Amino acid sequence: AFQPFESAEDALSNINAVSEHSCTDSLHNFLEMNLPKIKKKKEGKAPSFALGVIDPAFATAIADGLPGLSCRSDETVREIIRGCRVHLTHYVKGLGDGSQEQAQLGLGHSYSRGKVKFNPARSDNMIIQSIALLDQMDKDLN
């Protein structure tokens, strides 16, 4: 299943929550809507499915947010997700022609800008100017 973010701000808030290992309301709703219904565990019976997550700490946060959900985080999951990323443009219509790369670039810039704490009094001024120059060049080219 694929559901695009409603806005760039929504994508940024979700990626910040993922980096802090917390499950957002939009992710919780997406998982409830697209995963099979979770039945109460019977003793001695394994769950019928498991959700694959790359980050083990994030997998724990998701499992805590959705009781009864089993999450896996191992090398097999990493390989499957790597393959999905490679072929994502084939599965989702409208992601071709560079739009995926543009979205990743914009989100990456916004995310890194929020993570780096700037102090204009120090030598961070050059970093601030270079990021502003990159943003302006990106706007001019697109």
Backbone as CSV, one residue per row, in Angstrom:
resi,resn,N_x,N_y,N_z,CA_x,CA_y,CA_z,C_x,C_y,C_z
1,ALA,0.841,-1.178,0.000,0.000,0.000,0.000,0.883,1.238,0.000
2,PHE,0.415,2.270,-0.632,1.155,3.530,-0.714,0.197,4.669,-0.448
3,GLN,0.612,5.593,0.393,-0.185,6.785,0.672,0.760,7.977,0.745
4,PRO,0.674,8.899,-0.196,1.579,10.050,-0.151,1.226,10.974,1.012
5,PHE,2.214,11.727,1.457,1.967,12.701,2.517,1.140,13.842,1.960
6,GLU,0.354,14.468,2.815,-0.517,15.554,2.371,0.275,16.813,2.040
7,SER,1.390,17.035,2.726,2.206,18.224,2.481,3.650,17.926,2.869
8,ALA,4.534,18.849,2.518,5.939,18.704,2.887,6.111,18.805,4.402
9,GLU,5.304,19.630,5.047,5.379,19.768,6.502,4.977,18.460,7.186
10,ASP,3.948,17.806,6.639,3.507,16.523,7.177,4.608,15.473,7.031
11,ALA,5.277,15.452,5.877,6.375,14.507,5.656,7.520,14.785,6.619
12,LEU,7.831,16.065,6.835,8.923,16.427,7.738,8.602,16.038,9.175
13,SER,7.371,16.268,9.619,7.018,15.897,10.991,7.056,14.385,11.175
14,ASN,6.660,13.638,10.138,6.710,12.179,10.225,8.145,11.660,10.242
15,ILE,9.024,12.220,9.424,10.409,11.746,9.411,11.114,12.109,10.711
16,ASN,10.763,13.242,11.305,11.331,13.593,12.610,10.869,12.614,13.677
17,ALA,9.599,12.217,13.637,9.080,11.250,14.610,9.746,9.887,14.413
18,VAL,9.947,9.474,13.165,10.596,8.191,12.895,12.032,8.207,13.411
19,SER,12.737,9.327,13.232,14.121,9.399,13.706,14.202,9.362,15.227
20,GLU,13.121,9.744,15.893,13.075,9.689,17.357,12.384,8.421,17.848
21,HIS,12.123,7.486,16.963,11.517,6.185,17.273,10.139,6.319,17.907
22,SER,9.300,7.166,17.331,7.926,7.264,17.827,6.961,7.083,16.650
23,CYS,5.823,6.500,16.944,4.810,6.195,15.936,3.809,7.354,15.877
24,THR,3.678,7.997,14.719,2.758,9.119,14.573,1.330,8.615,14.369
25,ASP,0.367,9.524,14.526,-1.035,9.164,14.324,-1.289,8.744,12.878
26,SER,-0.650,9.443,11.918,-0.874,9.092,10.510,-0.311,7.707,10.194
27,LEU,0.827,7.355,10.762,1.380,6.016,10.562,0.495,4.973,11.231
28,HIS,0.042,5.265,12.430,-0.836,4.347,13.158,-2.104,4.081,12.347
29,ASN,-2.721,5.144,11.823,-3.935,4.997,11.017,-3.664,4.231,9.725
30,PHE,-2.517,4.510,9.078,-2.150,3.818,7.845,-1.990,2.319,8.091
31,LEU,-1.313,1.963,9.182,-1.108,0.551,9.487,-2.420,-0.142,9.826
32,GLU,-3.274,0.512,10.601,-4.567,-0.093,10.934,-5.422,-0.302,9.689
33,MET,-5.341,0.640,8.744,-6.153,0.567,7.542,-5.649,-0.509,6.567
34,ASN,-4.336,-0.727,6.499,-3.774,-1.586,5.467,-3.287,-2.955,5.926
35,LEU,-3.137,-3.169,7.211,-2.732,-4.488,7.689,-3.963,-5.323,8.011
36,PRO,-3.840,-6.639,7.943,-4.975,-7.486,8.353,-5.333,-7.216,9.815
37,LYS,-6.571,-7.469,10.140,-7.023,-7.247,11.516,-6.231,-8.143,12.462
38,ILE,-5.847,-7.558,13.575,-5.058,-8.287,14.564,-6.013,-9.019,15.501
39,LYS,-5.882,-10.340,15.501,-6.708,-11.157,16.388,-5.983,-11.315,17.708
40,LYS,-6.744,-11.483,18.758,-6.125,-11.700,20.063,-5.346,-13.005,20.028
41,LYS,-4.180,-12.966,20.639,-3.306,-14.136,20.623,-3.898,-15.260,21.469
42,LYS,-3.907,-16.426,20.891,-4.267,-17.624,21.647,-2.964,-18.249,22.119
43,GLU,-3.022,-18.846,23.269,-1.802,-19.426,23.826,-1.248,-20.507,22.902
44,GLY,0.054,-20.395,22.645,0.719,-21.385,21.817,0.574,-21.162,20.324
45,LYS,-0.145,-20.122,19.911,-0.351,-19.882,18.492,0.371,-18.589,18.084
46,ALA,1.158,-18.691,17.031,1.910,-17.528,16.550,0.983,-16.622,15.748
47,PRO,1.293,-15.307,15.688,0.491,-14.402,14.853,0.558,-14.824,13.383
48,SER,-0.470,-14.478,12.623,-0.533,-14.917,11.226,0.380,-14.121,10.298
49,PHE,0.866,-12.956,10.742,1.773,-12.152,9.914,2.682,-11.341,10.820
50,ALA,3.740,-10.784,10.223,4.666,-9.905,10.947,4.969,-8.711,10.048
51,LEU,5.138,-7.560,10.645,5.488,-6.333,9.930,6.998,-6.194,9.935
52,GLY,7.591,-5.995,8.766,9.035,-5.830,8.662,9.416,-4.362,8.773
53,VAL,10.348,-4.058,9.661,10.815,-2.688,9.897,12.339,-2.730,9.940
54,ILE,13.003,-1.758,9.325,14.465,-1.758,9.283,15.066,-1.493,10.656
55,ASP,14.576,-0.480,11.348,15.149,-0.057,12.625,14.514,-0.831,13.779
56,PRO,15.301,-1.582,14.558,14.729,-2.366,15.658,14.026,-1.516,16.723
57,ALA,14.575,-0.332,17.036,13.944,0.528,18.043,12.596,1.046,17.539
58,PHE,12.520,1.356,16.258,11.258,1.815,15.680,10.250,0.671,15.616
59,ALA,10.738,-0.544,15.367,9.862,-1.714,15.371,9.234,-1.910,16.743
60,THR,10.008,-1.686,17.791,9.487,-1.785,19.153,8.431,-0.724,19.400
61,ALA,8.670,0.498,18.917,7.698,1.586,19.100,6.386,1.272,18.376
62,ILE,6.470,0.715,17.180,5.257,0.360,16.430,4.506,-0.759,17.143
63,ALA,5.244,-1.774,17.611,4.605,-2.893,18.311,3.945,-2.423,19.603
64,ASP,4.532,-1.443,20.274,3.924,-0.886,21.485,2.668,-0.099,21.165
65,GLY,2.670,0.582,20.023,1.521,1.390,19.620,0.349,0.574,19.112
66,LEU,0.619,-0.596,18.571,-0.425,-1.492,18.063,-0.315,-2.833,18.785
67,PRO,-0.983,-2.986,19.899,-0.868,-4.229,20.669,-1.275,-5.454,19.839
68,GLY,-0.502,-6.505,19.973,-0.774,-7.736,19.250,-0.042,-7.840,17.932
69,LEU,0.538,-6.723,17.453,1.261,-6.720,16.182,2.669,-7.247,16.403
70,SER,3.102,-8.144,15.546,4.442,-8.694,15.613,5.310,-7.970,14.582
71,CYS,6.455,-7.439,15.005,7.373,-6.737,14.102,8.687,-7.496,14.009
72,ARG,9.235,-7.553,12.796,10.527,-8.182,12.548,11.513,-7.120,12.103
73,SER,12.758,-7.284,12.522,13.823,-6.396,12.074,15.095,-7.225,11.959
74,ASP,15.329,-7.752,10.767,16.509,-8.587,10.555,17.051,-8.366,9.144
75,GLU,18.040,-9.132,8.781,18.692,-8.952,7.480,17.748,-9.247,6.313
76,THR,16.854,-10.194,6.468,15.892,-10.517,5.413,14.985,-9.331,5.137
77,VAL,14.514,-8.693,6.187,13.649,-7.508,6.043,14.407,-6.392,5.333
78,ARG,15.665,-6.198,5.698,16.472,-5.143,5.068,16.624,-5.384,3.562
79,GLU,16.848,-6.629,3.174,16.993,-6.963,1.754,15.681,-6.763,0.993
80,ILE,14.565,-7.140,1.595,13.264,-6.956,0.942,12.969,-5.478,0.752
81,ILE,13.226,-4.681,1.776,12.965,-3.239,1.675,13.900,-2.586,0.670
82,ARG,15.149,-3.049,0.599,16.081,-2.518,-0.405,15.543,-2.777,-1.808
83,GLY,15.037,-3.976,-2.048,14.455,-4.296,-3.350,13.221,-3.456,-3.646
84,CYS,12.396,-3.222,-2.639,11.206,-2.375,-2.833,11.604,-0.955,-3.203
85,ARG,12.649,-0.429,-2.554,13.106,0.929,-2.878,13.601,1.025,-4.315
86,VAL,14.329,0.003,-4.743,14.876,0.013,-6.100,13.759,0.034,-7.139
87,HIS,12.691,-0.717,-6.891,11.627,-0.877,-7.874,10.364,-0.085,-7.542
88,LEU,10.446,0.860,-6.615,9.259,1.606,-6.182,8.606,2.368,-7.337
89,THR,9.392,2.906,-8.242,8.820,3.673,-9.352,7.999,2.798,-10.292
90,HIS,8.269,1.495,-10.314,7.482,0.571,-11.140,6.142,0.246,-10.492
91,TYR,6.095,0.269,-9.165,4.876,-0.094,-8.449,3.916,1.076,-8.270
92,VAL,4.450,2.292,-8.138,3.626,3.472,-7.857,3.644,4.387,-9.072
93,LYS,2.487,4.568,-9.666,2.387,5.442,-10.834,2.569,6.895,-10.398
94,GLY,3.268,7.660,-11.216,3.472,9.076,-10.921,4.767,9.378,-10.193
95,LEU,5.562,8.345,-9.879,6.831,8.588,-9.192,8.008,8.616,-10.155
96,GLY,7.758,8.420,-11.412,8.841,8.448,-12.394,9.278,9.876,-12.673
97,ASP,9.992,10.087,-13.704,10.479,11.380,-14.214,11.097,12.283,-13.143
98,GLY,11.782,11.704,-12.162,12.537,12.496,-11.198,11.754,13.068,-10.037
99,SER,10.459,12.843,-9.965,9.687,13.428,-8.866,10.056,12.812,-7.526
100,GLN,10.412,11.534,-7.511,10.819,10.889,-6.267,12.135,11.493,-5.773
101,GLU,13.087,11.684,-6.675,14.370,12.253,-6.290,14.210,13.686,-5.794
102,GLN,13.335,14.456,-6.440,13.079,15.828,-6.001,12.495,15.855,-4.599
103,ALA,11.540,14.980,-4.339,10.916,14.925,-3.023,11.929,14.507,-1.967
104,GLN,12.777,13.528,-2.280,13.800,13.091,-1.327,14.798,14.205,-1.037
105,LEU,15.184,14.938,-2.066,16.129,16.029,-1.890,15.544,17.131,-1.019
106,GLY,14.312,17.522,-1.301,13.673,18.572,-0.507,13.475,18.158,0.935
107,LEU,13.028,16.920,1.152,12.827,16.431,2.512,14.161,16.301,3.238
108,GLY,15.186,15.856,2.535,16.513,15.738,3.143,17.060,17.080,3.585
109,HIS,16.876,18.098,2.759,17.340,19.439,3.128,16.586,19.950,4.346
110,SER,15.265,19.801,4.339,14.462,20.279,5.471,14.811,19.538,6.751
111,TYR,14.995,18.234,6.642,15.317,17.421,7.805,16.671,17.816,8.387
112,SER,17.680,17.922,7.521,19.016,18.253,8.019,19.068,19.668,8.564
113,ARG,18.318,20.588,7.968,18.275,21.957,8.471,17.700,21.994,9.881
114,GLY,16.710,21.153,10.145,16.115,21.105,11.476,16.991,20.402,12.494
115,LYS,17.816,19.457,12.062,18.655,18.706,12.994,19.926,19.449,13.391
116,VAL,20.449,20.253,12.485,21.681,20.977,12.776,21.320,22.259,13.511
117,LYS,21.894,22.429,14.682,21.642,23.636,15.471,22.653,24.709,15.055
118,PHE,22.134,25.797,14.483,23.011,26.862,14.001,23.219,27.929,15.064
119,ASN,24.408,28.504,15.074,24.717,29.654,15.907,25.390,30.674,15.000
120,PRO,24.667,31.727,14.579,25.252,32.711,13.651,26.473,33.422,14.208
121,ALA,26.651,33.426,15.525,27.812,34.092,16.115,29.095,33.298,15.872
122,ARG,28.978,32.025,15.645,30.168,31.200,15.394,30.442,31.133,13.898
123,SER,31.197,30.158,13.500,31.539,30.018,12.078,30.433,29.315,11.298
124,ASP,29.262,29.112,11.916,28.144,28.473,11.222,27.573,29.350,10.119
125,ASN,27.956,30.602,10.077,27.426,31.531,9.081,27.709,31.028,7.666
126,MET,28.874,30.454,7.440,29.205,29.927,6.116,28.304,28.745,5.760
127,ILE,28.000,27.922,6.751,27.111,26.777,6.517,25.717,27.278,6.166
128,ILE,25.240,28.268,6.900,23.913,28.834,6.644,23.851,29.411,5.234
129,GLN,24.896,30.149,4.837,24.930,30.743,3.510,24.987,29.677,2.417
130,SER,25.745,28.601,2.633,25.837,27.555,1.614,24.513,26.804,1.465
131,ILE,23.805,26.577,2.569,22.494,25.924,2.479,21.503,26.832,1.762
132,ALA,21.532,28.125,2.071,20.647,29.068,1.389,20.956,29.104,-0.105
133,LEU,22.248,29.051,-0.472,22.646,29.035,-1.876,22.148,27.759,-2.565
134,LEU,22.284,26.609,-1.906,21.782,25.352,-2.480,20.270,25.399,-2.669
135,ASP,19.555,25.921,-1.685,18.095,26.030,-1.808,17.706,26.934,-2.967
136,GLN,18.417,28.067,-3.105,18.101,28.993,-4.192,18.402,28.382,-5.544
137,MET,19.531,27.662,-5.657,19.866,27.001,-6.917,18.830,25.929,-7.261
138,ASP,18.377,25.192,-6.246,17.364,24.160,-6.468,16.070,24.781,-6.969
139,LYS,15.675,25.922,-6.385,14.457,26.614,-6.834,14.623,27.136,-8.251
140,ASP,15.801,27.677,-8.564,16.035,28.237,-9.887,16.010,27.141,-10.958
141,LEU,16.558,25.966,-10.628,16.602,24.879,-11.603,15.245,24.228,-11.793
142,ASN,14.418,24.239,-10.772,13.128,23.578,-10.844,12.077,24.636,-10.908
